[in-house]
Amino acid sequence: MTIDRMVLAFAGVVVLLGVALAHFVHPWWIALSVFAGLNMIQAAFTGFCPAAMVFKKLGIKPGVAFN
């Protein structure tokens, strides 16, 4: 699995986790999903993604989006 796919999978997990926590725990947990969405938008425009940097340090092979 490449960094690109790991970032997408991680973002999906964070969004779903935020929605589940907002439903079952407290509505303010929706902010986690909002944060993930905003981070994905800024990464699309800037190419900067903190999760990609972490995955790179963990030794995940690079893809084409986050070098």
Steps between C-alpha positions, in 0.01 A plus 500: 500500500631846411499816706222640282268211578594503867412870524163440335426204726605692811286800403202272444545339840528839671184628329300189588634503856398864541149429373462195726625688806268792419207262481575286804695729736456872441409716196819704528699198378388599150785750520739207445339430164505870415871517583573198280303650213675835526837326515418304182402821320817683599713198406340498155609860442835509679627142488582521872357214705619422854367143478706439185812618682431258786436209264822581312699485824335164576648366178189477282600508134433831325224553250460779248307764695708544816871484420 
